[in-house]
Amino acid sequence: MKIDPRGMLLTEQVDVAWLKKIEPQYFKDFIKFDILLEESKVFVGMQIHSHTNGLLGGSPETREKLYGGNLFYEPIKIVWESGLNLFHNNKLGATHSDLRLIEDKATIGLLDAVLQKWVKL
């Protein structure tokens, strides 16, 4: 399935096999995704996490609402790593060495719930 190079909004639940069919596939072992938490929306397939903001109009306010992660195919694993996460970690007062990584368990729980609503792992 060919999609916009900036990614696409999921409108129905998909599985990992479906995600592997998205074109273009920028990465062999994983796919990038973003979550707009307050609206429970998931975007997949972008080359750069910040491309989702372009799909949503490009405002700084929208960018600050997005979280990014990578879904590795085998074994299935989620890594909450993205430049989009810097804002959230700074807001939380996080002090770990890589602020692109979300490590806050409460935040991860909220994000996981939205992701699993749209992607069957």
N, C-alpha and C positions, 0 to 999 in steps of 0.2 A: 504494500500500500504506500503510495507516494504522498508525502505530506509537505506542508510549508517548511522551509529550512529553519524557521524560527520555532518550530514545534507545533503541537496541536492540543486543543482542549479535549479531554476525554468526556464523552457524553453518554457512555455506557460502560459497564464493567468489562475489563479485558483481562487476559492472562499473559504470562510471560512469553508464550509461543507467539501470540499476536504481536507483542512488542518487538520481537525479533524480526518480524516481517516489515516493519516500518522502513521506508526509504526516504531520504538517505540514512544509512546506519553509519554514524560518525565514529563509533567505537566498537571493536570486536566483542569485548567481554561485558559491556554494560551499556545502559541507556541513562541519559540524564532526565531528570524530572523536576518540576517545580510545583509547589503547593501554595495556593491562595487560601490560607487557613480560614479566615473569617467567612468565606463563601463556600468552603469545602470543595474547591476546584483543584483538579490535577491536570497539569500540562506535561507532555512527554515529547521526546525526540529532538530537542534542540541541540545545536553544537555547543552553545555557550548559554549558561543558565540565564543570563540577563536578557537573552532574546525574548523571553516570555513577556517581559515588560513592554517590548515593542508591540507585541500582539495586543496588549491591553491599553495602548495609547501612549506609553512612554513617560508617564509622569513620575517624578521622584516619590510622590506619596504612594503610588502603586508599587513601585520597586521595593519600598520599605515594608510592604505587606507580604512579599513573596519569600518563601523558604526554598532552598534547593537541596537536592540529593542525587545520589547515583544508585541505580539498581543493578547489581552484578548478577549475571545469569547463572553461573555455575561455580560454586553452590550459590543459591539465591541468598543475597545479602544486601542490606540497605546501608549505605554510608551517607550520613547527613553532612555532606561537605559541599560548600559553594561560597563564592564571594557574596552571594545574597544574604548569607547568614551572619555576616559581620555586624550588620545593624542590630539584629536580634541579640547576639551575644553581648554587644556593647550595652544595650538596653538592660540586659540581665546582670550586667556587672561581671561577666565571665572573665576569668584570668588565665585560662589554660593557654598553651603555647600556640595553637593554631585556631584562631577565631573564626575560620571558615567552617569548622566542625561544630555541630550542635551536640552538646554533651548533657544538657539539662534534661533529666528523666521526664519531668512533667511535660515539657515541650515535645520531646520525642513521642510520648504517649499520644498527645493530641495529633501530631503529624502522622503517626502510624495509623491512627483510626481513620483519618481522611484517605490516606493512600490505600488502605485495605478496602475501603468502600468502592474504590474505582479499579484497583488492580488485584486480581486473585493471585496470591503468592503461593 
